[in-house]
């Protein structure tokens, strides 16, 4: 029995060994990854015929459900687990050119066909693109090297080790001082900061103190706001042909303050998207919404206001996706996205969030936030408090909103059924001739007993009437129309009305004999209730205050205000993207693939949209901002295509690091941008020397692996601001109306309004670049030469160029010649009487290090040649120096040297 038992045991052991051996000897088939292996082939070879635009044969790769559904043949092209019977695989391998796919294009390679075949065999499992999945906490790589200073370095080092590269040594103190100053404040640091940094005995501590000081500087917000103004397509003009002035500079100042105060990024976004939805919004919250009033508007005669209103709404949609979410979305207005999982109607569902703002492409830019001074603000506070006590809180809020924004009101340009009337220029205002009639459609008159309207008339003797539903309908108001001196607000009281009606407005004046003469112009109409609290103590005084506030001439800025419930617009799908071709009606919503991030309590308005954008489950907002901050410091984003993290965007160089930073931004740093930036600049990765070794040049010429420090040419703003600070001419004046530094005559042409570019004088000509007046059709030339954004539309990323024009600008532009003169004066002041010492002092001021002997020799030779030339050609001295007192050949020669020094590669580049 024992023998039989042992025999059975041996048999079992042998069988076990055979099974294990069979398993080990079986060919191993690696699981195909859809996102990294299959999707790139689809996007490159298949999607143009089988995607969002075309669905040849009824087959589409865009969504899993579509790909696995029946085609026009009645059968699915993909049968999961069965490549032999899958029509797609048959077509890929067919020898018949009429059947083989891709049709009339190069056949797929054997490797690509193998990937598809194995993918189908393994079940044709779909995959979601990484950028559309929630940000999760990432495990920090475990690396042994002592090089790193924070977790960023561990991610970088892990990738370097994979590529058998080593990080570069830390840059020296002068290099780090200049690098971090340019990155954090966009200009040279103050002399006190320079001395404090160099005197610090503990290099690490001194560097951190420097970083903290720069982050706390008011110059920080000015530098970083430039980045955001590109995204916000900020400009001081409206765009299109006339490109008239727009007073929206307070938005630019709001952005600067937001960066300086380190406003949490989720609040920063919420206030810009939906600041007007807060309970009792502050002026700052209203001003923040000017983010979406930076859209262009068209004042050209004959244009259709509704067409360009819709265009502005679409621009807001596209800016939100491209600028805030790094996703191309504009193409979805015509068809489903060719590459990413967004359907055509989802564009219009998203558009519905923006489709009910009050702006209507008017020359007047309504709605406008009216900004009262302290005295008027005190009166407003007192007035609303009185109304709250003597009427109701809701009435107080209603009155406050009307005085601050003029809303709700009806723009006169929306009137129709015109008789002896016209909409001036087709988009300005309602113009009445004598015996005129116009209709205001669907006015909510429930409990309404007053009309306030803004008008202008040079005629006395006019009479007006309001009629219900028809031009000959019952009259419910009649009054005399006083002549005005300019625009005026006038109240018309009448009996309390009920219901929603068309209101007909008519005008008659027996003294107006010229039938073609425009006798009255209307701006807007506000139907509401008479001033509340009648017979209450203080009624007369507060009513007078109300009218004083309404008529006050105050500063304004275009802002977002939502339509009242009784005037909400419907949103439709535009067939093939044409705004005049309405398809089905849609309600506000986000794409289905990202709807998991929508909070359950989010309302279907812009505040609900802001809640979705800033929810920690939203996969794109934090990734986009972390990537943008990285790009500002390192020159290239972790995802190079800042405008597109979708499947057609560049693959992230360090996806784990991007997710780590995104998680930190939301959870650890509570959306603090300054803390995020500090972590980046404190890293050993950022502090590396930027010199390029032969090994790095061969393996990583574009520094995607970060084996060296960042090296790139300065931005347009950094270049101007650095030169201003080096020359000693920088004005530290902050905020206010855009300034007009020197530019040649003839560049700015404004035939529509005759505006002139008047070169600024005094300190305004030396203001920082961010305060330069930005005209969309004629942006500041030297800034455009250095890749400044036109800001006609959202610009998520500037593409750096390298052209001869840039050298011509810094060598010959009047601004840079002027700064070279001032720099030469500073060199003389700080270097003493000897030319060599003056040149050395200038170099030290620019780069915080002694000038190399060879360069000193070159500049000295340049000085001697220029001096010899100017001594025999005094006219050249006058040509260069102008009307200045210091028109000596010696001074002129030093200006030439100063100009050349300011154009050194190491000066115009962040090394």
Rosetta blueprint (number, residue, H / E / L):
1 X L
2 X H
3 X H
4 X H
5 X H
6 X H
7 X H
8 X H
9 X H
10 X H
11 X H
12 X H
13 X H
14 X H
15 X H
16 X H
17 X H
18 X H
19 X H
20 X H
21 X H
22 X H
23 X H
24 X H
25 X H
26 X L
27 X L
28 X L
29 X L
30 X L
31 X L
32 X L
33 X L
34 X H
35 X H
36 X H
37 X H
38 X H
39 X H
40 X H
41 X H
42 X H
43 X H
44 X H
45 X H
46 X H
47 X L
48 X L
49 X L
50 X E
51 X L
52 X L
53 X L
54 X L
55 X E
56 X H
57 X H
58 X H
59 X L
60 X L
61 X L
62 X L
63 X L
64 X H
65 X H
66 X H
67 X H
68 X H
69 X L
70 X E
71 X L
72 X L
73 X L
74 X L
75 X L
76 X E
77 X L
78 X L
79 X L
80 X L
81 X L
82 X L
83 X H
84 X H
85 X H
86 X L
87 X H
88 X H
89 X H
90 X H
91 X H
92 X H
93 X H
94 X L
95 X L
96 X L
97 X L
98 X L
99 X L
100 X L
101 X L
102 X L
103 X L
104 X L
105 X L
106 X L
107 X L
108 X L
109 X L
110 X H
111 X H
112 X H
113 X H
114 X H
115 X H
116 X H
117 X H
118 X H
119 X H
120 X H
121 X H
122 X L
123 X L
124 X L
125 X L
126 X L
127 X L
128 X L
129 X L
130 X H
131 X H
132 X H
133 X L
134 X L
135 X L
136 X L
137 X L
138 X L
139 X L
140 X L
141 X L
142 X L
143 X L
144 X L
145 X L
146 X L
147 X L
148 X L
149 X L
150 X L
151 X H
152 X H
153 X H
154 X H
155 X H
156 X H
157 X H
158 X H
159 X H
160 X H
161 X H
162 X H
163 X L
164 X L
165 X L
166 X L
167 X L
168 X L
169 X L
170 X E
171 X L
172 X L
173 X H
174 X H
175 X H
176 X H
177 X H
178 X H
179 X H
180 X H
181 X H
182 X H
183 X H
184 X H
185 X L
186 X L
187 X L
188 X L
189 X L
190 X L
191 X H
192 X H
193 X H
194 X H
195 X H
196 X H
197 X H
198 X H
199 X H
200 X L
201 X L
202 X L
203 X H
204 X H
205 X H
206 X H
207 X H
208 X H
209 X H
210 X H
211 X H
212 X H
213 X H
214 X H
215 X H
216 X H
217 X L
218 X H
219 X H
220 X H
221 X H
222 X H
223 X H
224 X H
225 X H
226 X H
227 X H
228 X H
229 X H
230 X H
231 X H
232 X L
233 X L
234 X L
235 X L
236 X L
237 X E
238 X L
239 X L
240 X L
241 X L
242 X L
243 X L
244 X L
245 X E
246 X L
247 X L
248 X L
249 X H
250 X H
251 X H
252 X H
253 X H
254 X H
255 X H
256 X H
257 X H
258 X H
259 X H
260 X H
261 X L
262 X L
263 X L
264 X L
265 X H
266 X H
267 X H
268 X H
269 X H
270 X H
271 X H
272 X H
273 X H
274 X H
275 X H
276 X H
277 X H
278 X L
279 X L
280 X L
281 X L
282 X L
283 X H
284 X H
285 X H
286 X H
287 X H
288 X H
289 X H
290 X H
291 X H
292 X H
293 X H
294 X L
295 X L
296 X L
297 X L
298 X L
299 X L
300 X L
301 X L
302 X L
303 X L
304 X L
305 X H
306 X H
307 X H
308 X H
309 X H
310 X H
311 X H
312 X H
313 X H
314 X H
315 X H
316 X H
317 X H
318 X H
319 X H
320 X H
321 X H
322 X H
323 X H
324 X H
325 X H
326 X L
327 X L
328 X L
329 X L
330 X H
331 X H
332 X H
333 X H
334 X L
335 X L
336 X L
337 X L
338 X L
339 X L
340 X L
341 X L
342 X L
343 X L
344 X H
345 X H
346 X H
347 X H
348 X H
349 X H
350 X H
351 X H
352 X L
353 X L
354 X L
355 X L
356 X L
357 X E
358 X L
359 X L
360 X L
361 X L
362 X L
363 X L
364 X L
365 X L
366 X L
367 X L
368 X E
369 X E
370 X E
371 X E
372 X L
373 X L
374 X H
375 X H
376 X H
377 X H
378 X H
379 X H
380 X H
381 X H
382 X H
383 X H
384 X H
385 X H
386 X H
387 X H
388 X H
389 X H
390 X H
391 X L
392 X L
393 X H
394 X H
395 X H
396 X H
397 X H
398 X H
399 X H
400 X H
401 X H
402 X H
403 X H
404 X H
405 X H
406 X L
407 X L
408 X L
409 X L
410 X E
411 X E
412 X H
413 X H
414 X H
415 X L
416 X E
417 X E
418 X E
419 X E
420 X E
421 X E
422 X E
423 X E
424 X H
425 X H
426 X H
427 X L
428 X L
429 X L
430 X E
431 X E
432 X E
433 X E
434 X E
435 X E
436 X E
437 X E
438 X E
439 X E
440 X E
441 X E
442 X E
443 X E
444 X E
445 X L
446 X L
447 X L
448 X L
449 X L
450 X E
451 X E
452 X E
453 X E
454 X E
455 X E
456 X E
457 X L
458 X L
459 X L
460 X L
461 X L
462 X E
463 X E
464 X E
465 X E
466 X E
467 X E
468 X E
469 X L
470 X L
471 X L
472 X L
473 X L
474 X L
475 X E
476 X E
477 X E
478 X E
479 X E
480 X E
481 X E
482 X L
483 X L
484 X L
485 X L
486 X L
487 X L
488 X E
489 X E
490 X E
491 X E
492 X E
493 X E
494 X L
495 X L
496 X L
497 X L
498 X L
499 X L
500 X E
501 X E
502 X E
503 X E
504 X E
505 X E
506 X E
507 X E
508 X E
509 X E
510 X L
511 X L
512 X L
513 X L
514 X L
515 X L
516 X L
517 X L
518 X L
519 X L
520 X E
521 X E
522 X E
523 X E
524 X E
525 X E
526 X E
527 X E
528 X E
529 X L
530 X L
531 X L
532 X L
533 X L
534 X L
535 X L
536 X L
537 X L
538 X L
539 X H
540 X H
541 X H
542 X H
543 X H
544 X H
545 X H
546 X H
547 X H
548 X H
549 X H
550 X H
551 X H
552 X L
553 X L
554 X L
555 X E
556 X E
557 X E
558 X E
559 X L
560 X L
561 X L
562 X E
563 X L
564 X L
565 X H
566 X H
567 X H
568 X L
569 X L
570 X L
571 X E
572 X E
573 X E
574 X E
575 X H
576 X H
577 X H
578 X L
579 X L
580 X L
581 X L
582 X E
583 X E
584 X E
585 X E
586 X E
587 X L
588 X L
589 X L
590 X L
591 X L
592 X H
593 X H
594 X H
595 X H
596 X H
597 X H
598 X L
599 X L
600 X L
601 X L
602 X L
603 X L
604 X L
605 X L
606 X H
607 X H
608 X H
609 X H
610 X H
611 X H
612 X H
613 X H
614 X H
615 X L
616 X L
617 X L
618 X L
619 X L
620 X L
621 X H
622 X H
623 X H
624 X H
625 X H
626 X H
627 X H
628 X H
629 X H
630 X H
631 X H
632 X H
633 X H
634 X H
635 X L
636 X L
637 X L
638 X L
639 X L
640 X L
641 X L
642 X L
643 X L
644 X L
645 X L
646 X L
647 X L
648 X L
649 X L
650 X L
651 X L
652 X L
653 X L
654 X L
655 X H
656 X H
657 X H
658 X H
659 X H
660 X H
661 X H
662 X H
663 X H
664 X H
665 X H
666 X H
667 X H
668 X H
669 X L
670 X L
671 X L
672 X L
673 X H
674 X H
675 X H
676 X H
677 X H
678 X H
679 X H
680 X H
681 X H
682 X H
683 X L
684 X H
685 X H
686 X H
687 X H
688 X E
689 X L
690 X L
691 X L
692 X L
693 X L
694 X H
695 X H
696 X H
697 X H
698 X H
699 X H
700 X L
701 X L
702 X L
703 X L
704 X L
705 X L
706 X L
707 X L
708 X L
709 X L
710 X L
711 X L
712 X E
713 X E
714 X L
715 X L
716 X H
717 X H
718 X H
719 X H
720 X H
721 X H
722 X H
723 X H
724 X H
725 X H
726 X H
727 X H
728 X L
729 X L
730 X L
731 X L
732 X L
733 X L
734 X L
735 X L
736 X L
737 X L
738 X L
739 X E
740 X L
741 X L
742 X L
743 X L
744 X L
745 X L
746 X L
747 X L
748 X L
749 X L
750 X L
751 X L
752 X L
753 X L
754 X L
755 X L
756 X L
757 X L
758 X L
759 X L
760 X L
761 X L
762 X H
763 X H
764 X H
765 X H
766 X H
767 X L
768 X L
769 X H
770 X H
771 X H
772 X E
773 X L
774 X L
775 X L
776 X H
777 X H
778 X H
779 X L
780 X L
781 X H
782 X H
783 X H
784 X H
785 X H
786 X L
787 X L
788 X L
789 X L
790 X L
791 X L
792 X L
793 X L
794 X L
795 X L
796 X L
797 X L
798 X L
799 X L
800 X L
801 X L
802 X L
803 X L
804 X H
805 X H
806 X H
807 X H
808 X H
809 X H
810 X H
811 X H
812 X H
813 X L
814 X H
815 X H
816 X H
817 X H
818 X H
819 X H
820 X H
821 X H
822 X H
823 X H
824 X H
825 X H
826 X H
827 X H
828 X H
829 X H
830 X H
831 X H
832 X L
833 X L
834 X L
835 X H
836 X H
837 X H
838 X H
839 X H
840 X H
841 X H
842 X H
843 X H
844 X H
845 X H
846 X H
847 X H
848 X L
849 X L
850 X L
851 X L
852 X L
853 X H
854 X H
855 X H
856 X H
857 X H
858 X H
859 X H
860 X H
861 X H
862 X H
863 X H
864 X H
865 X H
866 X H
867 X H
868 X H
869 X H
870 X H
871 X H
872 X H
873 X L
874 X H
875 X H
876 X H
877 X H
878 X H
879 X H
880 X H
881 X H
882 X L
883 X L
884 X L
885 X L
886 X L
887 X L
888 X L
889 X H
890 X H
891 X H
892 X H
893 X H
894 X H
895 X H
896 X H
897 X H
898 X H
899 X H
900 X H
901 X H
902 X H
903 X L
904 X L
905 X H
906 X H
907 X H
908 X H
909 X E
910 X E
911 X L
